[in-house]
Amino acid sequence: MTNWVRLLAGEFHGFYHDCRVLSDEVPPELTQARLWLVEGVQIGLAIALDLLGVRAPEAM
C-alpha cells in the first residue's frame, strides 16, 4: 500500500508540474477532465492514507 501511495503521489506530481489544470489557454473540456483527475487522486490518496492510519493535511 505504501508503495502505491508513493507511486501515485509521484505520478501526480509529474502531471501537475507538466499540465496546467486551471488556465485560460486550456479548453474547458480539458480543464474539466483534469479537475476530475485531481479529484480522483485526492480521493485515492485520502482512502489509502486513512487505511495506513496517516492523517493527510487539509491544505498545503
PDB file with SEQRES, HELIX, SHEET and CRYST1 records, atoms N, CA, C and O in Angstrom:
SEQRES   1 A   60  MET THR ASN TRP VAL ARG LEU LEU ALA GLY GLU PHE HIS          
SEQRES   2 A   60  GLY PHE TYR HIS ASP CYS ARG VAL LEU SER ASP GLU VAL          
SEQRES   3 A   60  PRO PRO GLU LEU THR GLN ALA ARG LEU TRP LEU VAL GLU          
SEQRES   4 A   60  GLY VAL GLN ILE GLY LEU ALA ILE ALA LEU ASP LEU LEU          
SEQRES   5 A   60  GLY VAL ARG ALA PRO GLU ALA MET                              
HELIX    1 AA1 THR A    2  ASP A   18  1                                  17    
HELIX    2 AA2 PRO A   28  LEU A   52  1                                  25    
CRYST1    1.000    1.000    1.000  90.00  90.00  90.00 P 1           1          
ATOM      1  N   MET A   1       0.830  -1.196   0.000  1.00  0.00           N  
ATOM      2  CA  MET A   1       0.000   0.000   0.000  1.00  0.00           C  
ATOM      3  C   MET A   1       0.873   1.258   0.000  1.00  0.00           C  
ATOM      4  O   MET A   1       0.603   2.211  -0.731  1.00  0.00           O  
ATOM      5  N   THR A   2       1.907   1.248   0.817  1.00  0.00           N  
ATOM      6  CA  THR A   2       2.757   2.437   0.883  1.00  0.00           C  
ATOM      7  C   THR A   2       3.449   2.705  -0.448  1.00  0.00           C  
ATOM      8  O   THR A   2       3.614   3.861  -0.836  1.00  0.00           O  
ATOM      9  N   ASN A   3       3.852   1.655  -1.147  1.00  0.00           N  
ATOM     10  CA  ASN A   3       4.459   1.854  -2.469  1.00  0.00           C  
ATOM     11  C   ASN A   3       3.464   2.465  -3.444  1.00  0.00           C  
ATOM     12  O   ASN A   3       3.819   3.340  -4.233  1.00  0.00           O  
ATOM     13  N   TRP A   4       2.226   2.008  -3.390  1.00  0.00           N  
ATOM     14  CA  TRP A   4       1.200   2.541  -4.282  1.00  0.00           C  
ATOM     15  C   TRP A   4       0.968   4.025  -4.004  1.00  0.00           C  
ATOM     16  O   TRP A   4       0.855   4.817  -4.939  1.00  0.00           O  
ATOM     17  N   VAL A   5       0.896   4.407  -2.743  1.00  0.00           N  
ATOM     18  CA  VAL A   5       0.705   5.814  -2.376  1.00  0.00           C  
ATOM     19  C   VAL A   5       1.878   6.646  -2.886  1.00  0.00           C  
ATOM     20  O   VAL A   5       1.683   7.721  -3.453  1.00  0.00           O  
ATOM     21  N   ARG A   6       3.082   6.151  -2.684  1.00  0.00           N  
ATOM     22  CA  ARG A   6       4.272   6.878  -3.133  1.00  0.00           C  
ATOM     23  C   ARG A   6       4.293   7.015  -4.655  1.00  0.00           C  
ATOM     24  O   ARG A   6       4.601   8.087  -5.177  1.00  0.00           O  
ATOM     25  N   LEU A   7       3.967   5.940  -5.365  1.00  0.00           N  
ATOM     26  CA  LEU A   7       3.944   5.994  -6.825  1.00  0.00           C  
ATOM     27  C   LEU A   7       2.861   6.933  -7.341  1.00  0.00           C  
ATOM     28  O   LEU A   7       3.105   7.713  -8.261  1.00  0.00           O  
ATOM     29  N   LEU A   8       1.671   6.865  -6.760  1.00  0.00           N  
ATOM     30  CA  LEU A   8       0.587   7.741  -7.188  1.00  0.00           C  
ATOM     31  C   LEU A   8       0.946   9.194  -6.949  1.00  0.00           C  
ATOM     32  O   LEU A   8       0.727  10.043  -7.813  1.00  0.00           O  
ATOM     33  N   ALA A   9       1.494   9.482  -5.785  1.00  0.00           N  
ATOM     34  CA  ALA A   9       1.891  10.856  -5.478  1.00  0.00           C  
ATOM     35  C   ALA A   9       2.969  11.334  -6.443  1.00  0.00           C  
ATOM     36  O   ALA A   9       2.931  12.481  -6.890  1.00  0.00           O  
ATOM     37  N   GLY A  10       3.916  10.482  -6.766  1.00  0.00           N  
ATOM     38  CA  GLY A  10       4.973  10.852  -7.701  1.00  0.00           C  
ATOM     39  C   GLY A  10       4.450  11.100  -9.099  1.00  0.00           C  
ATOM     40  O   GLY A  10       4.840  12.070  -9.749  1.00  0.00           O  
ATOM     41  N   GLU A  11       3.571  10.231  -9.566  1.00  0.00           N  
ATOM     42  CA  GLU A  11       2.982  10.406 -10.898  1.00  0.00           C  
ATOM     43  C   GLU A  11       2.124  11.667 -10.943  1.00  0.00           C  
ATOM     44  O   GLU A  11       2.153  12.405 -11.929  1.00  0.00           O  
ATOM     45  N   PHE A  12       1.369  11.914  -9.891  1.00  0.00           N  
ATOM     46  CA  PHE A  12       0.535  13.113  -9.871  1.00  0.00           C  
ATOM     47  C   PHE A  12       1.399  14.369  -9.840  1.00  0.00           C  
ATOM     48  O   PHE A  12       1.079  15.363 -10.493  1.00  0.00           O  
ATOM     49  N   HIS A  13       2.478  14.325  -9.093  1.00  0.00           N  
ATOM     50  CA  HIS A  13       3.380  15.476  -9.045  1.00  0.00           C  
ATOM     51  C   HIS A  13       3.908  15.799 -10.450  1.00  0.00           C  
ATOM     52  O   HIS A  13       3.957  16.962 -10.850  1.00  0.00           O  
ATOM     53  N   GLY A  14       4.298  14.768 -11.183  1.00  0.00           N  
ATOM     54  CA  GLY A  14       4.765  14.965 -12.553  1.00  0.00           C  
ATOM     55  C   GLY A  14       3.680  15.547 -13.446  1.00  0.00           C  
ATOM     56  O   GLY A  14       3.944  16.458 -14.230  1.00  0.00           O  
ATOM     57  N   PHE A  15       2.476  15.033 -13.335  1.00  0.00           N  
ATOM     58  CA  PHE A  15       1.352  15.550 -14.114  1.00  0.00           C  
ATOM     59  C   PHE A  15       1.101  17.014 -13.777  1.00  0.00           C  
ATOM     60  O   PHE A  15       0.958  17.847 -14.672  1.00  0.00           O  
ATOM     61  N   TYR A  16       1.048  17.326 -12.487  1.00  0.00           N  
ATOM     62  CA  TYR A  16       0.718  18.689 -12.062  1.00  0.00           C  
ATOM     63  C   TYR A  16       1.812  19.674 -12.470  1.00  0.00           C  
ATOM     64  O   TYR A  16       1.538  20.843 -12.740  1.00  0.00           O  
ATOM     65  N   HIS A  17       3.038  19.195 -12.510  1.00  0.00           N  
ATOM     66  CA  HIS A  17       4.153  20.044 -12.925  1.00  0.00           C  
ATOM     67  C   HIS A  17       4.085  20.336 -14.430  1.00  0.00           C  
ATOM     68  O   HIS A  17       4.393  21.446 -14.862  1.00  0.00           O  
ATOM     69  N   ASP A  18       3.684  19.345 -15.218  1.00  0.00           N  
ATOM     70  CA  ASP A  18       3.707  19.459 -16.679  1.00  0.00           C  
ATOM     71  C   ASP A  18       2.422  19.998 -17.294  1.00  0.00           C  
ATOM     72  O   ASP A  18       2.456  20.545 -18.396  1.00  0.00           O  
ATOM     73  N   CYS A  19       1.293  19.856 -16.611  1.00  0.00           N  
ATOM     74  CA  CYS A  19      -0.009  20.200 -17.201  1.00  0.00           C  
ATOM     75  C   CYS A  19      -0.717  21.260 -16.371  1.00  0.00           C  
ATOM     76  O   CYS A  19      -0.942  21.082 -15.174  1.00  0.00           O  
ATOM     77  N   ARG A  20      -1.058  22.344 -17.010  1.00  0.00           N  
ATOM     78  CA  ARG A  20      -1.839  23.368 -16.316  1.00  0.00           C  
ATOM     79  C   ARG A  20      -3.266  22.857 -16.157  1.00  0.00           C  
ATOM     80  O   ARG A  20      -3.903  22.434 -17.122  1.00  0.00           O  
ATOM     81  N   VAL A  21      -3.748  22.905 -14.929  1.00  0.00           N  
ATOM     82  CA  VAL A  21      -5.117  22.445 -14.669  1.00  0.00           C  
ATOM     83  C   VAL A  21      -6.086  23.597 -14.904  1.00  0.00           C  
ATOM     84  O   VAL A  21      -7.084  23.435 -15.605  1.00  0.00           O  
ATOM     85  N   LEU A  22      -5.801  24.747 -14.328  1.00  0.00           N  
ATOM     86  CA  LEU A  22      -6.647  25.921 -14.485  1.00  0.00           C  
ATOM     87  C   LEU A  22      -5.895  26.976 -15.288  1.00  0.00           C  
ATOM     88  O   LEU A  22      -4.927  27.563 -14.805  1.00  0.00           O  
ATOM     89  N   SER A  23      -6.344  27.208 -16.501  1.00  0.00           N  
ATOM     90  CA  SER A  23      -5.699  28.182 -17.364  1.00  0.00           C  
ATOM     91  C   SER A  23      -6.670  28.612 -18.452  1.00  0.00           C  
ATOM     92  O   SER A  23      -7.457  27.807 -18.951  1.00  0.00           O  
ATOM     93  N   ASP A  24      -6.607  29.871 -18.810  1.00  0.00           N  
ATOM     94  CA  ASP A  24      -7.440  30.361 -19.904  1.00  0.00           C  
ATOM     95  C   ASP A  24      -7.016  29.765 -21.241  1.00  0.00           C  
ATOM     96  O   ASP A  24      -7.786  29.781 -22.201  1.00  0.00           O  
ATOM     97  N   GLU A  25      -5.801  29.241 -21.307  1.00  0.00           N  
ATOM     98  CA  GLU A  25      -5.267  28.669 -22.544  1.00  0.00           C  
ATOM     99  C   GLU A  25      -5.710  27.225 -22.770  1.00  0.00           C  
ATOM    100  O   GLU A  25      -5.502  26.674 -23.851  1.00  0.00           O  
ATOM    101  N   VAL A  26      -6.317  26.614 -21.763  1.00  0.00           N  
ATOM    102  CA  VAL A  26      -6.745  25.217 -21.847  1.00  0.00           C  
ATOM    103  C   VAL A  26      -8.240  25.176 -22.155  1.00  0.00           C  
ATOM    104  O   VAL A  26      -9.018  25.872 -21.504  1.00  0.00           O  
ATOM    105  N   PRO A  27      -8.655  24.373 -23.139  1.00  0.00           N  
ATOM    106  CA  PRO A  27     -10.084  24.257 -23.450  1.00  0.00           C  
ATOM    107  C   PRO A  27     -10.881  23.794 -22.222  1.00  0.00           C  
ATOM    108  O   PRO A  27     -10.381  23.010 -21.415  1.00  0.00           O  
ATOM    109  N   PRO A  28     -12.107  24.277 -22.085  1.00  0.00           N  
ATOM    110  CA  PRO A  28     -12.924  23.938 -20.902  1.00  0.00           C  
ATOM    111  C   PRO A  28     -13.094  22.433 -20.680  1.00  0.00           C  
ATOM    112  O   PRO A  28     -13.074  21.979 -19.536  1.00  0.00           O  
ATOM    113  N   GLU A  29     -13.261  21.657 -21.744  1.00  0.00           N  
ATOM    114  CA  GLU A  29     -13.457  20.212 -21.557  1.00  0.00           C  
ATOM    115  C   GLU A  29     -12.181  19.545 -21.045  1.00  0.00           C  
ATOM    116  O   GLU A  29     -12.261  18.575 -20.291  1.00  0.00           O  
ATOM    117  N   LEU A  30     -11.020  20.037 -21.433  1.00  0.00           N  
ATOM    118  CA  LEU A  30      -9.764  19.501 -20.921  1.00  0.00           C  
ATOM    119  C   LEU A  30      -9.565  19.920 -19.463  1.00  0.00           C  
ATOM    120  O   LEU A  30      -9.088  19.136 -18.642  1.00  0.00           O  
ATOM    121  N   THR A  31      -9.932  21.153 -19.153  1.00  0.00           N  
ATOM    122  CA  THR A  31      -9.873  21.607 -17.763  1.00  0.00           C  
ATOM    123  C   THR A  31     -10.744  20.722 -16.887  1.00  0.00           C  
ATOM    124  O   THR A  31     -10.323  20.318 -15.803  1.00  0.00           O  
ATOM    125  N   GLN A  32     -11.967  20.413 -17.348  1.00  0.00           N  
ATOM    126  CA  GLN A  32     -12.866  19.566 -16.564  1.00  0.00           C  
ATOM    127  C   GLN A  32     -12.286  18.178 -16.369  1.00  0.00           C  
ATOM    128  O   GLN A  32     -12.355  17.626 -15.271  1.00  0.00           O  
ATOM    129  N   ALA A  33     -11.718  17.608 -17.414  1.00  0.00           N  
ATOM    130  CA  ALA A  33     -11.115  16.279 -17.302  1.00  0.00           C  
ATOM    131  C   ALA A  33      -9.963  16.290 -16.303  1.00  0.00           C  
ATOM    132  O   ALA A  33      -9.813  15.358 -15.513  1.00  0.00           O  
ATOM    133  N   ARG A  34      -9.150  17.342 -16.337  1.00  0.00           N  
ATOM    134  CA  ARG A  34      -8.032  17.439 -15.411  1.00  0.00           C  
ATOM    135  C   ARG A  34      -8.509  17.627 -13.976  1.00  0.00           C  
ATOM    136  O   ARG A  34      -7.901  17.099 -13.044  1.00  0.00           O  
ATOM    137  N   LEU A  35      -9.593  18.374 -13.795  1.00  0.00           N  
ATOM    138  CA  LEU A  35     -10.148  18.535 -12.452  1.00  0.00           C  
ATOM    139  C   LEU A  35     -10.677  17.209 -11.915  1.00  0.00           C  
ATOM    140  O   LEU A  35     -10.536  16.918 -10.727  1.00  0.00           O  
ATOM    141  N   TRP A  36     -11.283  16.405 -12.784  1.00  0.00           N  
ATOM    142  CA  TRP A  36     -11.741  15.079 -12.353  1.00  0.00           C  
ATOM    143  C   TRP A  36     -10.559  14.202 -11.974  1.00  0.00           C  
ATOM    144  O   TRP A  36     -10.638  13.432 -11.016  1.00  0.00           O  
ATOM    145  N   LEU A  37      -9.462  14.311 -12.718  1.00  0.00           N  
ATOM    146  CA  LEU A  37      -8.268  13.550 -12.381  1.00  0.00           C  
ATOM    147  C   LEU A  37      -7.726  13.976 -11.019  1.00  0.00           C  
ATOM    148  O   LEU A  37      -7.362  13.132 -10.200  1.00  0.00           O  
ATOM    149  N   VAL A  38      -7.674  15.277 -10.782  1.00  0.00           N  
ATOM    150  CA  VAL A  38      -7.212  15.790  -9.485  1.00  0.00           C  
ATOM    151  C   VAL A  38      -8.096  15.259  -8.368  1.00  0.00           C  
ATOM    152  O   VAL A  38      -7.596  14.816  -7.334  1.00  0.00           O  
ATOM    153  N   GLU A  39      -9.401  15.303  -8.572  1.00  0.00           N  
ATOM    154  CA  GLU A  39     -10.324  14.817  -7.547  1.00  0.00           C  
ATOM    155  C   GLU A  39     -10.145  13.315  -7.305  1.00  0.00           C  
ATOM    156  O   GLU A  39     -10.175  12.862  -6.161  1.00  0.00           O  
ATOM    157  N   GLY A  40      -9.962  12.555  -8.369  1.00  0.00           N  
ATOM    158  CA  GLY A  40      -9.758  11.113  -8.219  1.00  0.00           C  
ATOM    159  C   GLY A  40      -8.503  10.790  -7.442  1.00  0.00           C  
ATOM    160  O   GLY A  40      -8.503   9.897  -6.595  1.00  0.00           O  
ATOM    161  N   VAL A  41      -7.429  11.513  -7.725  1.00  0.00           N  
ATOM    162  CA  VAL A  41      -6.182  11.303  -6.982  1.00  0.00           C  
ATOM    163  C   VAL A  41      -6.373  11.688  -5.523  1.00  0.00           C  
ATOM    164  O   VAL A  41      -5.896  10.991  -4.628  1.00  0.00           O  
ATOM    165  N   GLN A  42      -7.068  12.792  -5.281  1.00  0.00           N  
ATOM    166  CA  GLN A  42      -7.322  13.224  -3.902  1.00  0.00           C  
ATOM    167  C   GLN A  42      -8.080  12.146  -3.132  1.00  0.00           C  
ATOM    168  O   GLN A  42      -7.727  11.826  -1.997  1.00  0.00           O  
ATOM    169  N   ILE A  43      -9.102  11.598  -3.736  1.00  0.00           N  
ATOM    170  CA  ILE A  43      -9.899  10.556  -3.079  1.00  0.00           C  
ATOM    171  C   ILE A  43      -9.050   9.310  -2.841  1.00  0.00           C  
ATOM    172  O   ILE A  43      -9.072   8.739  -1.751  1.00  0.00           O  
ATOM    173  N   GLY A  44      -8.304   8.890  -3.863  1.00  0.00           N  
ATOM    174  CA  GLY A  44      -7.468   7.698  -3.731  1.00  0.00           C  
ATOM    175  C   GLY A  44      -6.426   7.839  -2.636  1.00  0.00           C  
ATOM    176  O   GLY A  44      -6.230   6.928  -1.832  1.00  0.00           O  
ATOM    177  N   LEU A  45      -5.760   8.983  -2.609  1.00  0.00           N  
ATOM    178  CA  LEU A  45      -4.748   9.205  -1.572  1.00  0.00           C  
ATOM    179  C   LEU A  45      -5.373   9.278  -0.185  1.00  0.00           C  
ATOM    180  O   LEU A  45      -4.817   8.745   0.775  1.00  0.00           O  
ATOM    181  N   ALA A  46      -6.520   9.931  -0.074  1.00  0.00           N  
ATOM    182  CA  ALA A  46      -7.182  10.047   1.229  1.00  0.00           C  
ATOM    183  C   ALA A  46      -7.582   8.673   1.761  1.00  0.00           C  
ATOM    184  O   ALA A  46      -7.392   8.389   2.943  1.00  0.00           O  
ATOM    185  N   ILE A  47      -8.129   7.831   0.908  1.00  0.00           N  
ATOM    186  CA  ILE A  47      -8.539   6.491   1.339  1.00  0.00           C  
ATOM    187  C   ILE A  47      -7.320   5.664   1.732  1.00  0.00           C  
ATOM    188  O   ILE A  47      -7.322   5.005   2.772  1.00  0.00           O  
ATOM    189  N   ALA A  48      -6.280   5.699   0.902  1.00  0.00           N  
ATOM    190  CA  ALA A  48      -5.085   4.912   1.188  1.00  0.00           C  
ATOM    191  C   ALA A  48      -4.406   5.379   2.470  1.00  0.00           C  
ATOM    192  O   ALA A  48      -3.997   4.554   3.287  1.00  0.00           O  
ATOM    193  N   LEU A  49      -4.282   6.677   2.654  1.00  0.00           N  
ATOM    194  CA  LEU A  49      -3.652   7.184   3.871  1.00  0.00           C  
ATOM    195  C   LEU A  49      -4.479   6.837   5.103  1.00  0.00           C  
ATOM    196  O   LEU A  49      -3.927   6.525   6.158  1.00  0.00           O  
ATOM    197  N   ASP A  50      -5.802   6.892   4.969  1.00  0.00           N  
ATOM    198  CA  ASP A  50      -6.663   6.509   6.089  1.00  0.00           C  
ATOM    199  C   ASP A  50      -6.454   5.040   6.447  1.00  0.00           C  
ATOM    200  O   ASP A  50      -6.382   4.692   7.625  1.00  0.00           O  
ATOM    201  N   LEU A  51      -6.357   4.182   5.439  1.00  0.00           N  
ATOM    202  CA  LEU A  51      -6.112   2.761   5.699  1.00  0.00           C  
ATOM    203  C   LEU A  51      -4.770   2.542   6.389  1.00  0.00           C  
ATOM    204  O   LEU A  51      -4.614   1.610   7.179  1.00  0.00           O  
ATOM    205  N   LEU A  52      -3.812   3.399   6.089  1.00  0.00           N  
ATOM    206  CA  LEU A  52      -2.497   3.301   6.713  1.00  0.00           C  
ATOM    207  C   LEU A  52      -2.437   3.991   8.072  1.00  0.00           C  
ATOM    208  O   LEU A  52      -1.438   3.888   8.784  1.00  0.00           O  
ATOM    209  N   GLY A  53      -3.515   4.696   8.430  1.00  0.00           N  
ATOM    210  CA  GLY A  53      -3.555   5.386   9.712  1.00  0.00           C  
ATOM    211  C   GLY A  53      -2.778   6.693   9.711  1.00  0.00           C  
ATOM    212  O   GLY A  53      -2.311   7.146  10.756  1.00  0.00           O  
ATOM    213  N   VAL A  54      -2.639   7.301   8.529  1.00  0.00           N  
ATOM    214  CA  VAL A  54      -1.874   8.542   8.392  1.00  0.00           C  
ATOM    215  C   VAL A  54      -2.854   9.677   8.141  1.00  0.00           C  
ATOM    216  O   VAL A  54      -3.760   9.552   7.317  1.00  0.00           O  
ATOM    217  N   ARG A  55      -2.670  10.788   8.854  1.00  0.00           N  
ATOM    218  CA  ARG A  55      -3.521  11.960   8.629  1.00  0.00           C  
ATOM    219  C   ARG A  55      -2.965  12.768   7.473  1.00  0.00           C  
ATOM    220  O   ARG A  55      -1.771  13.066   7.426  1.00  0.00           O  
ATOM    221  N   ALA A  56      -3.828  13.117   6.551  1.00  0.00           N  
ATOM    222  CA  ALA A  56      -3.433  13.943   5.405  1.00  0.00           C  
ATOM    223  C   ALA A  56      -3.740  15.399   5.726  1.00  0.00           C  
ATOM    224  O   ALA A  56      -4.758  15.693   6.354  1.00  0.00           O  
ATOM    225  N   PRO A  57      -2.880  16.306   5.307  1.00  0.00           N  
ATOM    226  CA  PRO A  57      -3.155  17.736   5.554  1.00  0.00           C  
ATOM    227  C   PRO A  57      -4.361  18.195   4.747  1.00  0.00           C  
ATOM    228  O   PRO A  57      -4.582  17.744   3.623  1.00  0.00           O  
ATOM    229  N   GLU A  58      -5.130  19.092   5.332  1.00  0.00           N  
ATOM    230  CA  GLU A  58      -6.289  19.652   4.629  1.00  0.00           C  
ATOM    231  C   GLU A  58      -5.853  20.609   3.525  1.00  0.00           C  
ATOM    232  O   GLU A  58      -6.492  20.692   2.476  1.00  0.00           O  
ATOM    233  N   ALA A  59      -4.760  21.330   3.769  1.00  0.00           N  
ATOM    234  CA  ALA A  59      -4.253  22.290   2.787  1.00  0.00           C  
ATOM    235  C   ALA A  59      -2.737  22.357   2.918  1.00  0.00           C  
ATOM    236  O   ALA A  59      -2.162  21.991   3.943  1.00  0.00           O  
ATOM    237  N   MET A  60      -2.113  22.834   1.853  1.00  0.00           N  
ATOM    238  CA  MET A  60      -0.657  22.975   1.885  1.00  0.00           C  
ATOM    239  C   MET A  60      -0.292  24.383   1.482  1.00  0.00           C  
ATOM    240  O   MET A  60       0.889  24.727   1.440  1.00  0.00           O  
TER     241      MET A  60                                                      
END                                                                             
